[in-house]
Amino acid sequence: MAVVVDTDVVSFLYKQDDRSAFYLPYLVNQLPIISFMTLAELERWTLAANWGRAQTPAPDEILASIHRVSSFSSVVS
């Protein structure tokens, strides 16, 4: 089954924040999906932090295992 993952949750997981532990049980054996807006927010996060390519594991490495959808209809169909 698929589960939509919010930007905050992706951020908690990436930063290995203690709050990520709350969400981990919901992600086990699930297909994590993020919306196009979450992808945009993560891209903005790296730009705002002024990270170069060498310092930017996000979103490339983080999102390697997360499915991205461009609209709700692509999930339903």
C-alpha positions as CSV (number, residue, x, y, z in Angstrom):
1,M,0.0,0.0,0.0
2,A,1.1,3.6,-0.6
3,V,1.4,6.3,2.0
4,V,1.7,10.0,1.4
5,V,4.7,11.5,3.3
6,D,4.6,15.1,4.3
7,T,7.6,17.5,3.9
8,D,8.1,17.6,7.7
9,V,8.3,13.8,7.9
10,V,10.9,13.6,5.1
11,S,12.8,16.3,6.8
12,F,12.7,14.5,10.2
13,L,13.9,11.3,8.5
14,Y,16.7,13.0,6.7
15,K,17.9,14.9,9.7
16,Q,17.5,11.8,11.9
17,D,15.4,13.9,14.2
18,D,14.0,12.1,17.2
19,R,10.5,12.9,16.0
20,S,11.0,10.6,13.0
21,A,10.6,7.6,15.3
22,F,6.9,8.4,15.6
23,Y,6.4,8.0,11.8
24,L,8.6,5.0,11.1
25,P,6.0,2.4,12.0
26,Y,3.6,3.9,9.4
27,L,6.3,3.6,6.7
28,V,7.2,-0.1,7.2
29,N,6.2,-2.2,4.1
30,Q,4.6,0.9,2.5
31,L,5.3,2.7,-0.7
32,P,6.2,6.2,0.4
33,I,4.9,8.9,-2.0
34,I,5.4,12.7,-1.9
35,S,3.5,15.3,-3.8
36,F,5.0,17.7,-6.3
37,M,4.7,20.4,-3.6
38,T,6.8,18.4,-1.1
39,L,9.5,18.0,-3.9
40,A,9.4,21.8,-4.5
41,E,9.7,22.5,-0.8
42,L,12.7,20.1,-0.5
43,E,14.4,21.8,-3.5
44,R,13.7,25.2,-1.9
45,W,15.2,23.9,1.3
46,T,18.5,23.1,-0.4
47,L,18.6,26.5,-2.2
48,A,17.8,28.4,1.0
49,A,20.6,26.6,2.8
50,N,22.9,27.7,-0.1
51,W,24.2,24.1,-0.4
52,G,26.3,23.2,-3.4
53,R,26.0,19.9,-5.2
54,A,28.6,18.3,-3.0
55,Q,26.6,19.2,0.1
56,T,23.2,18.3,-1.3
57,P,22.2,14.8,-0.6
58,A,18.6,16.1,-0.6
59,P,16.6,15.6,-2.6
60,D,18.6,13.2,-4.7
61,E,19.6,10.6,-2.1
62,I,16.6,11.1,0.1
63,L,14.1,10.8,-2.7
64,A,15.7,7.8,-4.4
65,S,13.3,5.4,-2.5
66,I,10.3,7.7,-2.5
67,H,7.8,7.7,-5.4
68,R,6.8,11.2,-6.6
69,V,3.4,12.0,-8.1
70,S,2.5,15.1,-10.1
71,S,-1.2,15.0,-9.4
72,F,-3.8,13.1,-7.4
73,S,-5.1,11.5,-10.6
74,S,-1.8,9.7,-11.1
75,V,-2.2,7.9,-7.8
76,V,-5.8,6.9,-8.4
77,S,-5.3,5.7,-12.0
